[in-house]
Amino acid sequence: MRTGAFNLVMVDDNDVDAEVVERSIRASAWDIDFRRFATCEEAEAYLASAVRTHTRVDLVLIDLSLPTCDGRTLLSAIKSHPSTRGIAAVIMTSSARESDIADCYARGANGYVTKPVATADFRSNIETVLKYWVSLAPRIGTGPQGTDPPR
C-alpha cells in the first residue's frame, strides 16, 4: 500500500494544459505532489535526482510535442533504464494517430490519452486519469529502484 503523497510529474510545455492539471489536482481530495517540466532535459534531470535520493515517482504524464525532444524519446529513456522502468508513464497529447499510439505502447507506455480541444473535456480526462492512477492502480514496482540515473 502506498504511503505519503502521490508523486506526479508532468512533462508538457503548454502552460494552459499544465494549469488545467494543477486545477484538477487542487480540486481533488487526493494528496498529490505535482511537478511540471517543460522540456525532456528538465524532466530527465529531476528523475535522475529522484533516483539518487530514492524519491518515489508514481506517474509521469508526457506530451509528445516538446520543444527540445520528442516525448517518445523521454518515454524510451524512462522505460529502458532499470531504475525508472517501473514508473508509470501516460502519454497525454493532441495526436490521435494510430501510429503514434502503437509506437508509444511499443515503447512501454502505460496509457495514452488524447487531449481534447475543449478545456472541460480535458479536465474530465485528467480527473479520470488521476482517479485511476491515484486511487485504483496497484503500487507494486513503481518508482526509482536503483542508484544510476537515466541517460
C-alpha positions as CSV (number, residue, x, y, z in Angstrom):
1,M,0.0,0.0,0.0
2,R,1.2,3.5,-0.9
3,T,2.0,5.9,1.9
4,G,2.6,9.6,1.6
5,A,1.7,11.9,-1.3
6,F,1.2,10.6,-4.8
7,N,4.1,11.9,-6.8
8,L,3.1,13.1,-10.2
9,V,5.4,14.6,-12.9
10,M,4.1,16.3,-16.0
11,V,6.3,17.0,-19.0
12,D,4.5,19.5,-21.1
13,D,5.5,22.9,-22.5
14,N,1.8,24.1,-22.7
15,D,1.1,26.4,-19.8
16,V,-2.7,26.2,-20.3
17,D,-2.6,22.3,-20.1
18,A,-0.4,22.4,-17.1
19,E,-2.8,24.9,-15.4
20,V,-5.8,22.5,-16.1
21,V,-3.9,19.7,-14.5
22,E,-2.9,21.8,-11.5
23,R,-6.5,23.0,-11.0
24,S,-7.8,19.4,-11.2
25,I,-5.3,18.4,-8.5
26,R,-6.3,21.3,-6.3
27,A,-10.0,20.5,-6.7
28,S,-9.4,16.8,-5.8
29,A,-9.3,15.3,-2.3
30,W,-6.1,13.5,-3.2
31,D,-2.7,14.2,-1.6
32,I,-0.6,14.8,-4.8
33,D,2.9,16.3,-5.1
34,F,2.8,17.8,-8.6
35,R,5.9,18.8,-10.5
36,R,5.8,20.1,-14.1
37,F,8.7,20.4,-16.5
38,A,8.6,22.0,-20.0
39,T,11.5,20.0,-21.5
40,C,12.8,16.5,-21.6
41,E,16.1,17.7,-20.1
42,E,14.4,19.2,-17.1
43,A,12.4,16.0,-16.6
44,E,15.4,13.7,-17.0
45,A,17.4,15.8,-14.5
46,Y,14.6,15.5,-12.0
47,L,14.2,11.8,-12.5
48,A,18.0,11.3,-12.1
49,S,17.8,13.3,-8.9
50,A,14.8,11.2,-7.7
51,V,16.8,8.0,-8.4
52,R,19.9,9.3,-6.4
53,T,17.7,10.4,-3.5
54,H,15.4,7.4,-3.5
55,T,12.4,9.7,-4.1
56,R,9.4,7.7,-5.4
57,V,7.8,8.9,-8.6
58,D,4.4,7.4,-9.2
59,L,3.3,8.7,-12.6
60,V,4.8,10.7,-15.4
61,L,2.4,12.4,-17.9
62,I,4.3,13.1,-21.2
63,D,3.3,15.2,-24.1
64,L,4.7,14.0,-27.4
65,S,5.4,17.5,-28.8
66,L,8.1,19.1,-26.7
67,P,10.5,21.9,-27.6
68,T,13.8,20.1,-27.3
69,C,12.9,16.4,-27.9
70,D,10.1,14.2,-28.9
71,G,8.2,12.8,-25.9
72,R,8.8,9.3,-27.3
73,T,12.5,9.8,-26.6
74,L,11.8,10.6,-22.9
75,L,9.4,7.6,-22.7
76,S,12.0,5.3,-24.1
77,A,14.6,6.6,-21.7
78,I,12.3,6.1,-18.7
79,K,11.3,2.6,-19.8
80,S,14.7,1.4,-20.8
81,H,16.6,2.2,-17.6
82,P,16.4,-0.3,-14.7
83,S,16.0,2.5,-12.1
84,T,13.0,4.1,-13.8
85,R,11.2,1.5,-15.8
86,G,8.8,0.8,-13.0
87,I,7.4,4.3,-13.1
88,A,4.0,4.5,-14.8
89,A,4.1,6.7,-17.9
90,V,1.0,8.0,-19.6
91,I,1.1,9.9,-22.9
92,M,-1.2,12.9,-22.9
93,T,-1.1,14.5,-26.3
94,S,-3.2,16.0,-29.1
95,S,-2.2,13.3,-31.5
96,A,-4.8,10.6,-32.1
97,R,-2.8,8.9,-34.9
98,E,-2.9,5.2,-34.6
99,S,0.8,5.0,-35.5
100,D,1.7,7.3,-32.5
101,I,-0.5,5.3,-30.2
102,A,1.0,1.9,-31.3
103,D,4.6,3.3,-31.1
104,C,4.1,4.6,-27.6
105,Y,2.7,1.3,-26.3
106,A,5.6,-0.5,-28.0
107,R,8.0,1.8,-26.1
108,G,6.3,0.8,-22.8
109,A,3.6,3.5,-22.2
110,N,1.2,2.5,-19.5
111,G,-1.6,4.6,-21.1
112,Y,-2.3,7.0,-23.9
113,V,-4.8,9.9,-23.6
114,T,-5.7,12.2,-26.4
115,K,-6.1,15.9,-25.3
116,P,-9.4,17.2,-26.4
117,V,-9.7,20.8,-27.6
118,A,-12.3,21.8,-25.1
119,T,-10.9,22.6,-21.6
120,A,-13.9,21.0,-19.8
121,D,-13.3,17.7,-21.7
122,F,-9.5,17.8,-21.0
123,R,-10.3,18.4,-17.3
124,S,-12.6,15.4,-17.3
125,N,-9.9,13.3,-18.9
126,I,-7.3,14.4,-16.3
127,E,-9.7,13.6,-13.5
128,T,-10.3,10.1,-14.9
129,V,-6.5,9.5,-15.3
130,L,-5.9,10.7,-11.7
131,K,-8.7,8.7,-10.3
132,Y,-7.3,5.5,-11.8
133,W,-3.6,6.1,-11.0
134,V,-4.0,7.7,-7.6
135,S,-6.7,5.5,-6.1
136,L,-7.1,2.4,-8.2
137,A,-3.8,1.3,-9.8
138,P,-1.6,-1.0,-7.8
139,R,1.7,0.5,-6.5
140,I,3.9,-2.6,-6.8
141,G,7.1,-1.8,-8.5
142,T,6.7,1.9,-9.1
143,G,9.4,4.4,-8.6
144,P,13.1,4.5,-8.7
145,Q,14.7,1.2,-7.8
146,G,18.4,1.8,-8.2
147,T,21.1,4.3,-8.0
148,D,22.1,5.1,-11.6
149,P,20.2,8.0,-13.2
150,P,18.6,7.5,-16.6
151,R,20.7,8.6,-19.6
